[in-house]
Amino acid sequence: MASLQSCSSVCLRESALLLPRRNVNDTYKSRSVKWRSPRGAVLPNFHLPMRSFEIKNRTSTEEIKSLRLITAIKTPYLPDGRFDLEAYDALVNTQIEHGAEGVIVGGTTGEGQLMSWDEHIMLIGHTINCYGGSIKVIGNTGSNSTREAVHATEQGFAVGMHAALHINPYYGKTSLEGLVKHFERVLSMGPTIIYNVPSRTGQDIPHQVINTLAQNANLAGVKECVGNDRIIEHIEKGIVVWSGNDDECHDSRWNHGATGVISVTSNLVPGLMRDLMFGGKNPSLNAKLMPLIEWLFQEPNPIGLNTALAQLGVVRPVFRLPYVPLPYEKRVDFVNLVKHIGREHFVGEKGVQVLDDDDFTYLDRY
C-alpha cells in the first residue's frame, strides 16, 4: 500500500510538470483578439453551383419557344439495370440526323420516375456534354415536392441543360394558389416548359394558372395534353403550346396554332414526325401514322415504345418494373405495322422481329 501511494504521488507530480503554466495575461489577451474565420471558407463572389440562381446555359427562352419537334427520348438499359449509354447515344444521334430540335431527358417516356436523382442528373449532364451543341436538351426536373423540384432544377442547370420540364404536384395535390407558388420557385432558374397531363397527375392546370405564370419571362410554354380547345385558349393569350398528344399534333399544329409537338412516336419514326411538323398540312401522312400511334398508346406509355424499340433491335429487351412488354399478339401486330409503313422509316438497321416472352428481362433491383 505504501509503494502504491508512493507511485501515485510520483505520477501526479510528473503529470503536473507536463501541464503548461498559464500566464495571468493570457485570459485578457484571448478575449481582446478578434475572431477570424478560416481563410479557406471565405471566397468572395463565389457561389456553389447547386445554390446559384444564374442561368448557366446560353439558351434564351425565345430559342426554346421556337422548337417544333421535341422527342421525349427513351432510356435504354443493360441487363444489370444500368443505363445502356451506347444504345442511348445511338438513339439521340438518330434524332439529330432526322431533324428533331430537342429532347426531353428523363421524362415519363424516359422513365425518370424509375431513376434515382443521381442517375437523372447524370443522364442530363451526359446528354448536354455530348449533344448540347446539336440539339436542345430539356431536363425533366419536376417533382410533386417543391423542395425536390428546386434542388433537381438547380442541379440540371448546373450541368448545363438548356431548359427544364415541370409537372404539377401529383398525388399530394395542392390548391391553385399552391400551383402558382410551386411553379414560381422553379421558373426563376431558367427557361421552363410546364407539362399539363391530368390523366397522370389527377389534377388539371387551368388556363388561369398558366396565364398568371406567363408574366414570368422564363416561361417558354406549355406541353398541353387536355386537347385542342385548351390549346386555342392558351394561343389566344400569346402563350406558346406544344401538343402532348401524338394523335392530335397534326391538327394542333396546322389548325389551332400549336408551335409543335413533344412526341413519343418520333422515337420510332423521327423523319416522318418531322415531316408532319415542318411540311405543312399533310392529312394523308397523319392518317398513315395513326395506326402506329394507336398501337403505341393502347397501354400506358412507355410500355408500347419499349416493346417496339426492343423488336427493332435498337435497345435490349430489358424492362425496369413495373413496366412489362405488350403481349405476344400485340408484338406481332407491330411487325405488320412496320412492314406497312416501311422499315426504312424506322430507327435502327436490323430487321424487325417478334420477340418471345423468354427474350425479356425484368428488373426489380438496379
Disulfide bonds with the S-S distance in Angstrom:
none
